[in-house]
Amino acid sequence: MKITALDMFQLQVADWSAMVDWYRTNFAGEVLFSEPADRFCLMKLGEGGAQLALYGRDGVDLPAVGGRWFPCIQVQDVDALVADCRRKGIAILTELHGSEGYRMATLADPEGNAIHVYAWLHAP
């Protein structure tokens, strides 16, 4: 078996429409496909090939904080992004850190899912 790509991260959410709006607003998610009746939305985040799928499910156990799986979103200016998130009242789980070629922070979406945001200081 040959894996051709890891191109999508699916997140089960309790409040599907609110979470679609949140990711569109805060991460400029471009909706590629949406099926409201099934509470499924596929969106592109940024210029790379990665896609985020939001799937509304009844009875989703929301994480207290974070979780075991999380998206890592590369941005051009992580300091500016974190400052903007702070102004918007978005929860910052871990402050900016890193000095060995990157800077990163961990945010939480409204349902408590962790999101790592980072920027390379030097191309890997």
N, C-alpha and C positions, 0 to 999 in steps of 0.2 A: 504494500500500500504506500502510495506517495502522497504526502500532504502538500497541497499546492499553496495554501495560505491560511493564516489565522486572520480573518478579516472582519469579524463581527463579535461584539460583546453584547450578550442579552441580559437585561436586568428586569427581574420581576418586581413590579411596583403595585402598591395598593390603590393609589389615586392616579390612575393612568393619565387623564387629561391634564391634571395639574403638573405632573412630572414631565409630560411632553412640552408644555409651555415653559417650565423651568429650564430644561436643557436647551430649548430653542433660544430663550432669552439670555441665559448666562454663558452659554458656550457656542452661540451662533450655529446651532444645529440646523442643518438643511434637511428638511423632510424629503426622503426619497420615495417612501411608500407609507400609506397610513390606511388602516382598516379599523375605524372606530367601533364597528359592531363587534369585532373580535378583540378590541383593545390592544392592537398591535401597531407599532410605529417603528420604522427603520429610518434612521437619520445619519447623515454624513457629518463628521466632526472634523473640520479643518481641511487641509489640502492633501493629506495622505489618503490611503485607501481604507482606513479603519472606519467601521460603522458601529453605531450603537442602536440596539433594538430595545425598545421598551414594551414590556408585555404586562398588561393589567391582569392581576389574578386576585380572586377573592381569598381571604384568609391568609395572605402573605404575612409571615412572621417578620416584622421589621427588626433590623439589627438594633441593639442598644446603641452602639457606635461602631462604625466601620464595617467589618465583615471580613470574610476570608478571601474574596475575589473583589477586585476593584479595577476600574479603568485607569490607565496612566496617560494623561493628556499632555503632549508636548506643546509648549507655547513659545512665542518669541521673547516675551518679557514677563517672566514669572513674578517678579517683584511688583510690576504694575497690575498684573491680574489679581494677585493677592490683596493689594491695596484696594482695588475696585470691589472685590468680594467683601472685604471688611466694611466698606462704605454701604454696601447693599445688605449687610447683616447676615451674610452667609457664614455658617459655622466653620471655623478653622480648627481642625483637629490637631495638627502639628504645624508649628510655625516654620517659616523658611529656614532651610538648613542645607548643608552640603558645600563642599569646597574642592572636591576632587573631580572637577570637570563638569559639575552640574549644580543646580540649585533646585530644591523642590519643597513643596508644602502639601499637606493633606487637608482637603475640604470635606464637607459633608453636604449631601443634597437634603431636601426637606424631609425625606424618609430615613435619614441617618446613614445612607450608603456612602462609603469612603470614595473619594476621587483624588488621585495623586495628580498634581500639576507640576511640571518641571520644565526647565530650559537648560540646554547644554551650554557650558561656558566655552568649551572647545569641541569641535566636531569629533565624535567618537571614531 
